[in-house]
């Protein structure tokens, strides 16, 4: 069938417009819910990011929305599936009538390719074992019928046609189906990126929300509510994503480095670039490219890179006096406790290496409980909790990192979900995009201090409880709802002193990315005494990790009752 006439680009689509204040999600009772959701995203992005689209991209989106409903639906079905190649006999959907006409329309408009050039791996992936046997038989390369499918790829690769990609009809003239390739996938990946602000979220977010599996806080959007301010930002994100993919595929670091952008003005993209550079340094170090790793660590601003740099230099032939001098200079500019701990160890080893007496390390005495328990097959934390509360006078919970981060999230909920520029740009965010970035605290300092002040006035208890009741189940990066029962919240607010919470919240705020882990495993409440204690559990052979030790030291320094339960299993 002939395609529709060319569509002129609507010039308005290329101009940024005020974003919609809400996003309508189609009901799953609608057979075409997935199409309705895709249409909504296309309209959202063209309205919201229109100035970041090329004329060709804008025309592609316009043209999609002007196709017939069956053609749009079939394209949507293919796009939300994995991959870009599809068998024609696997595209049967009850809600899409006249499939053949829909495919013709998509082909005429350039959304699919009926004759994509494919290689042996594609043929092997999309054909069943019996089909491959028939194909090889027709190609006069018969193989034993008992051959496993995995064994047939080598034979396919030995065919003369395998020298270069070719349509399926050339691989197998009598194939009972065709392979169809989606086109414009890079454009629609860009669409998804501009909507979600990342590439790990996909169209399933609509389905999960509609099914009630996940709900999100409603945040007011405005003209500044978007992830990317320029097309270059989007391009740089995609380039970084490609580099990360190549790194995951173990492409040599020297081949990835020329693709990595130079320093970026966008703060969160620059952070992603620094993370990639650090990972490339680790990869170079693992593969023995020490000089390259050293250069990458030296140029990197992340604390983790500083630690790796000095560990590499410590083992190098460089003068240890020089290494120690540089390390001590860097230590003066580092505030993150865990980084200082790691660099301090390198510092002591270097001091010993050059014959200097190292400063004594403060080793606090940790309150320890020795337990000899019967191994019932349960997790050691649950066995310990049962042993500590078996007389019925105490109430205990396995809270790990959930209690205090949860209380923090509930108290600071208005701060977390304040619609600051660049913090929220789509309706499926469980927290602000800058939550774990260095400027999170600086941008919200006044609001954070106001919430901390409620710990002095006592109003925090009502705020946390009200938030727990009104927001229960709503996605939040810092709140794990299954672990926060109403009983636990009530006990924590009634018994844990406000000043203890203030210490913990301030420690969290000093490094949210790293300090949200390493907290004690158990919380035990004594209702009669109106007291509590926190327990870090260590099973046989298990030792405290650095981030756990730092939490314990912070708590001990501030009078927070923390103990380490050292568990051994009874042999009888």
N, C-alpha and C positions, 0 to 999 in steps of 0.2 A: 504494500500500500504506500501511497505517497505521503511524505511527511508534511507537517504544517508549514506555512510560509515562515521565512526568517522573522525573528522577533526583534524589534528595536529596543535598545536598552533605555529603560526609564532613568533619566538623569537624576531624579530625586533619590534613587536608590544608592547613589554614590555620595550622598551627603549625610553626615551623622544626624540622626533625629533623636529626640528624647526617648529613652528606652521604655518599653511597656512597664507598668508598675506591677504586673502579675503575669503569670504564665498559665494558660489553660491546658490541662492535661485531659486527654480523651479517656472516656470510660472504657474499661476492658469489655464491657457488654457490647461495644461497637466493634464489629468484625474488622473494621479498618482503623482501629485505634492507633496502630503503629504508623500508619500514613498520616493521620491527623497530627500526631506528635511530631513527625518529621516536618510537616508543613509549618507547624508552629515554630520550630527551631529555625527553619529557613527564613520565615518572616521576622523572627526575633533578631537574627544575626544581620539580615539586610537592613533592618531599621537601626540596629544598635551599633553595627560595625560597618555600615555601608561605605564609609570613607576609606576603609582598609581593603576594599575589594577592587580587583581590576575590572575593566569593562567586560572581559570574557567570563570572569567568575560571576559577576552580577547577571549577565545574560544567561549563563547556565542555570542559575537558580530561578530566574524568571521563566525560562523555558520549561523547567521541570514542573512548575506550578500551573502551567497552561496545557500540559499533556492531559489526555483523558484519565479519568480516575483509575481504570484498570492498569494503564501503563505506569502511572505514578505508584500504585500499590505494588506492582511487580518489581519495580526498581527499588522501592523501599524494602521489600522482602529480601532481595538479594543484598542490599547494602548493609542491613543489620546482621546478616550472616557472616561467618568468617571466610576470608579469602576473596579472590576476585574472579575465579573460574567456577562455573556451575554447569552441571549436566542439565540438558533440556528436559529430560524425563524426571528430574527432581524439583521441578518448578510448578507443581500442581497444587493450587490452593483453592479451597471451596469458595472463598469470598471474591475470587478474581475470575470472572467469566471471560470468555474469548481471549484465552491466554496467547494464542498464536498471533492475533491481531495486536495485542499489547506488545509482544516482542517485536513485531514488525515496526510498530510506532517508535519504540525505543531505539531500534536500529536506525530508522530513517533520521531520527533526531540526534544520533551520535552518542546515546547513553550506553549502548552495548555494542559489542563486536561479535558478529556471527561466526567469523573465521579467524579467531586469534591464533597467532603462531605460538606453539607450545613445544617444550622439550621433552626428553624421555622421562624426567622426573614427574612432570605434569601428567603425562599419559599414565604412568604407573600409579600415581595418586588417585586419579579419577576413574580408573577402570577396575572392575572386580577381577579376581584371579581367573575365573573362567573366561572372561572377556579378553584378558591378555593372552591366554592360551589360544583362543580363536584368532586373535590378531597375528600372533607369531606364526601360527599355522598358515594363515593367508600370505604371510611374508616369506614363506618357505624357510622358516627358522623354528621348526617344531621342537618342543621341549617335553620331557616326561610329564604326563598329566598329574603326577604326584608332586610336582614341584611346588614349593611354597611361593607365595606372592613375593616375598622379599628377595627370592632368588631370581626373579624374572627381570628385575631392573637391569642387571648386567647384560642380559641378552638384548633388551631394548636399546641399551646404549651402544651395542655392537652393530645395530642396523645402519646401513648407509645414510638413511634419512636423518639420523641423530646428529649429523655433523653441524646442523643449524636448525633453529626452531622452524616448525612448519605447521600448517593447519591439521586438525585431526583427520580430515578427509584424505590427507596424504599419508598419514601414519596408518590409517585403517579405512580404506574406501567404503567398506560395508558396515561401518559402525552404525548401530541401531539408534544412536542419539547424537546430538551435537554438543560441543562445549561452547559456552557463552561467556564472554569476558565483560566485566563492568568497566566502563570508562569514567573518567573524571574522579577517580577515587582520591587522588591527592587534593582535589578541590573540596571534596566532602570531608576529608580528614581535617582540612583547614577550617571548614565550617564547624565541625565538632570541637576543635581546639578553641576557636573563638567563643563558642558557647560555654563550654565547661571550664576553659582556662587550663586544661590539661588533656592528655591523651589516654589516661587510664580510666576515665569515666566514659560510659557509652550509652547507647539508647535504652539499655535495660533499666537505667535509673527511673525512667518514666513508668515502667512496668512495676518495679519494686514499690514505688511510691503509691501507685494506684491500688496495688494489692494490699496495702497497709503494712508491708514489711518494713517500711521506712517512712518517716515523716521528717520534714525539715522546717526550721524556723523561718517565718515569713519576714523578710527584710525588705525595707523600702529601697527601690532602685532609683537612681537619678542619672543625670547626664555624665557623671564621673564614674559610674558603676560599671566598669569593664576592665578586663584583664590586660588588654593591650592598647597602648596609646598610638601606635604607629604600625604600618605594615612591616617595617623592619623588625619590630618586636616579634611579630608572628613568625617571620622568616627565621629569626635567630632561635626561637624556641624549636622550630622544626629541625633546624640544623643541629642543635644540641641533642635533640631526641635521636636523630640519625647517628650521631657520634656515639651516644650511649648504646644504641643497638649494635653498632659495629664493635664496641668494646665487649659487650655481652657475647658476641660471636667470636671473640678472641682474635680480632683483627690486630695486627701489630700496631703498637702505639705510634710508631713513626709514620704510619699511613693515616692514622686518625688525626694527628696533630695539625696537619695543614688545613683540615676542614673546620677546626675549632675557631669560632669568632674571637677577635681581640676583645679587650675590655669593653663591657657594655654599660651604657648609661642607666638602663633600667635596673633598679636594685635587685629585684627578685630574680631576674634573668642572669644578672651578674653572679648572684649566689649559686644558681644552677651551673653556671660556667665554672666557677671555682670548685664546686663539688666534682664536676667532670674532670677537671684538671688534677684534682687530688686522686681520683680513682685511676686516672692514667698513670700518675706517679706510682701508685701501688702496683699497678700491672707491670710497669717497667721494672720496678724493684723485684717483683716475683720472677720476671724473665731474665734477670741478670743484667739489665741495662741501668747500672747504678748511676752513671754520669747523667743520663737523661732523667732518672728519678730525682736526683739531687737538684737539677735545674728546675723541674716542675714543682718540687716542694719549696724551693727558695722563692719562686715567684708567686706562691700561693699565700692568700691572706687568712686561710682557715687555721684555727688552733690545731686541728688534727694534723695538718701538714707540717706545722712546726715540730710536733712530736716526732713524726716520721723522719723529718729532715735531720734532727739531732741524733736519732737512733742510727741513721745511715752514716752520718759524719763520725759518730762515735766508733764505728767499725772500720772507718777509712784510714788512709795513710796520712791524713791531715794532722798537723801539729795539735795535740790535745789541748795545749794552752790556748791556742786560737779558738778552738771549738768552745772551750769553757768560757772564754771571754765573750764570745758572741751569744752563747746561751744565756749567760747571766744578764746581758743587756736586754735580750728579748723577754726574759722572765719579768723584768720590771714593767713591761707593757701588757702583761697577761693577767687577767683577773679570774678567769674561769677556774674553779678549784681543781677539777679533774685534770686539766691541762697542766696546771702548776704541779700537781702530784706526779704526773708522768715525767715532766721535765726535771723535777727535783731528783728523781731516781737516776736519770742520766747524769745530772750534775754531780751526785755523790760518786758515781762510778768513775767519772772523769777526774774528780779530786783524788781518788785512790790511785788512778792510773799515773798521775803526775807526782804522787807521794805526799799529797796534802791530807790532813785529817779532816774528814767530813763532819759537818755539824750533826749532832745527835738528832735522830728523828723522833718526833713526838709520837709515842704509842700509847694512846689512852687505854685505860683498863676497861674492858667491856664486861658489863654484867652478864654472866653466862649461867644458863640452866643446863645441867647434864641430865639427859633422859635416856633411859634404857627401855626401849619399847618392843613390843611384839610386832613383827612384820606381817600385816594382814593383807598386803597387796595394795593398800590404799596409798595415795600420795603422802609423802612424809609430813606435809603441812597439815593434812586432815588428821593423821594419827596424833600429831603433836597437839592439835586443837582439842581433840577428844580427851587426851591425857590431862590437859591443863584445866578442863572444865567438867571433869567427870563427877565432881561432888555436888553439882547442881546449884552452887552458890554464885557461879560466874556465868556470864553470857559471852560467848566468843564468836568471831567471824573470820573467815578467810578473806582478807581485804586487799592484800598485796598493794599494787599501785592505784587501786580504784577508789579507796575511801577519800583520801585527801585531795587527789586531783578532782574527784567528783564534787566534794564540798567546795573546792575552789571554783569549779565550773558553774556550780549553782549560784554562788555568791556573785561571781563576776559575769553572769549571763548577760546583763545589759551592756557590759563593756565588750564582751566577745562578739556580740551581734549588732554593735553600733555600725551603721552603714557609712563608714569612712571611705574616701576615695581609694579605689584599688583593693578594697577588702572583700567586697561581695560583687559578683558579676553574673550569677545565675542562681536559680532557686534550689539547687541541689548541693549546697555547701553546709558542712557540719561545723564550720568555724571560719574565721576570717583567713584569707589567703596568706596574710603576713603573720600568722599566729606564732610561728617558730623562727621568725626573722629578728635580726638584732634591733630593728626599729619598732617592734611591737609595743614595748613599754614606753618608749619616748613619745609615740604618737597618742598615747592614751593616759599619760601620766596623771592628769587631773582627775579623770574618771576612776582610775585605779586607786588613787589615794583616797577618794571619796568612799569607795567600797571598803578599803582597809579601815577607815575611820569607824565604820559600823561595828567593828570588833571592839572598839573602845566604848561605844555607847550601849552595846548589847542588842542593837536592832538587827544584827546579822542573823540571829536565830529565826526570826520571823521571815526575813527575806529569803533565806535558804529553804525553809519549809514551804513557803508559798511558791517558790520557783519549782521545787520538786513536785508539788501537786499540779501546777498549771502546765508545766513543760514535760511531764513524764512521758518518755518514749520518743521525744523529739531528738533528732540526731545532734550530737555535740561531740567534738573531737576529744574533750576532756572528761566526758561523763559516760561511764559504762553502766547503763541502767540495770541490767540483770544483777549486778553486784550491790546495788544501792536500795535495799529494802527500806520500807518506812520505819521499821523497828530500828535498823542500824542508824538511820539518819537521826531519829529521835534520841537514841542513846548517845550518839556522838555529840549532838548539840547540847544535851543535858549535862554531860560529864566532862568532856574535854574542855579545858579552860580556853577562853578566847585568846589569851596571850600565846598559848601553845599553837593554836591555829594561825596566829599572826606570824609566828616564826616560820612555820611550815610554808605558808603562802608566800612570804618574802623570799624564801629559798627557792621555791618554784619559779617565782617571777625573775629571779636572777639568771635562769637558764632553762626556760620551759622545755626546749627541745630535749635536753638531756636529763633534767631533774625530775621529769615525770616518770622515771623508772628508778628502781633501786630502793623503794620504800619497804618497810617491814611487811612480812607476810600476814601476820595475825593481829587482830585487835581484840583485847579481852577486857570486858567491863565488869566491875564489882558493883552491883546495884546497892548492896547494903552500905558499903563504904563510900559510894559515889566517886569511885576512882577507876582508873584504867591503866593498862600497860600495853605496849606494842612489842611484838615478838618477831624477830628474824630467825627463820628456821634453817638449819644446816644439817643435811643428812650425812651419813658416813662418807668420808672422803671429800665432802663439799666444803669450799672455802668462800669467805666473803670476797665479793668483787669490789673494785675501787668505788664504783658509784654507790654501792651499799654502805661501804665504810664511811664515805663522805656524809651520807644521810645520818648514819648513827652518830658520828662525831658532832654534827650540827645539833642533833636532838639532845645529846648528853650535855653539850655546852650550854643549853638553854633549859635544862631541868625537865626535859620531856622523858617520861619513863619508857626506856627502850632496853630490851634484853635480847641476847642471842641464845637460842635453844640449840644445843649441840646434841644431835640424836644418834644413838647407836642401836642396832637391832639385836634383840636377844636371840641367842642360838637355840634356846629350848623354850 
